[in-house]
Amino acid sequence: MTVTDKFDDSETVQMLLENLKSGRASIQILERNKNLNFLSDYRITDQDEMSIIRKLTLADYKESIFYTYGNLAIDKLHIFKHNEMLLPINGNRKKRVTLYIKLGTVASEELKNKLVIVVSFHEAEYE
């Protein structure tokens, strides 16, 4: 994995969010242990996860980084923090959870802003 400087890519992120909301962008979810454990802890289905991702706004956006990881075709990661009321698996009341969401975009011109790869989707470790 290689990460380079952080930068603001608000204009690209705004277009990406619009494409997600309108259905012009498809979502691919990476099954990483940290993400799967979190989804299980809060009974979040793939549909719930996609619904939360489609609710992201530019206000949730924090920063972007250039990124390469093995053979994944990701060129940038866009990092978001989003608050959501969730029901823990062992609880009976919803609680406010700050989510840490990293969305990857691909380098391919024909897929740019049309395919979003969910790299991280879990509770933020810090505010």
N, C-alpha and C positions, 0 to 999 in steps of 0.2 A: 504494500500500500504506500502510495506517495501522496502527500498533501502539501500544497504550496500556499502562498499568501492568501489571506482572507480579503474579500472585496465586496462591495455593494453592487448587486445586479438587479436592482428593484424593477427596472423596465422589463427585463426578461422574465422575472418572477411574476409580474403582473400579467403578462401574456400567458404564462404557464397556468396560473390560477384561473384565468378566464377559460382556457382550453379545458381544464379539469371540470369546471362547473358546467360547461356547455356539452361535455361529452366528446369533444374533439380530440382529447388526449386519453389514452388508455393507461391503466395503472397495473404495474407488475410488482408484486410483493415478494421481497426476499425473505426466506424463512431462516432467520438467524435466531439462535437460542434466546438471547436477551429479549427480542421482540416477542417470540412465542410464549415465553414465561409471563411477560406482562399481559399479553392478550388473554392468557388463561386465568391469571389472577383477577381479571376484571370481566370475564365472560364476554370478551369482545370478539365478534365474528368478523370474517373478511368483509362482509357487507357493512358492518358497523365501522370498521377501519376506513373503508373507502368513503363512507359518508362523512366521517370526521375530516378526512383529507380534503374533501370537496368543500368543506366549510372554512378552510384556511383563508385568511385575508392577508393583505400586505402588512397590516399591523402586527401579525404574528411572525413575519419574516425578520430574521436576525442578521444573517450574513450568508455569503457564498464562498466556496473554496474550489480551486481546481483540484482534480482528484483522479488518480488512476489506481485500479485495484485488480491485480491479476489479469484475467482475460475479459472482465466486464467492460462493456463499451461505454462506461460512464465518463463524461468529461468534466462535469461540475456537480457539486452537491450544494443544495440550497437548504439552509437550516432554519427551522421554525420552532417556536415555543407557543403552545396553544393550551388554554385552560378548558377543561371539560368536566362535567359532573358525571362520575362513574360509580358503579356499584361494585364494591369488592366482592369476590367470590364467597368470603366468609362473613359478610356484613349484611345488614338489613337497611342501611341508609347510604344514599349516594354521598360521595365526597368530591371536593374540587381537587382535580389532579392536573398538574402542569405537565403536558406532554412534550417530549423532545422528538421532533420529526425531521429526518433528513431525506430529502427527495433528490434523486439523481436524474440528470438528463444525459442523453446520449450525444455523442459527437457527430453522428450521421446527419447530414443536412436534411434528408427526406424524413427523418424521425424527430428532428429537433422540435421540442415543445409538443410532440405528439405521443411520446412514450415517456412515462414517468416511472422510475424504479424507486420503490420505498425501501431505503436502506436501513433506517432506524425509525422505530415507532415504540416508544416506551416512556416511562416516567422520567422527567428531568432529574438529574442528580444534584442540580443546584438551580437556584432561581435566576 
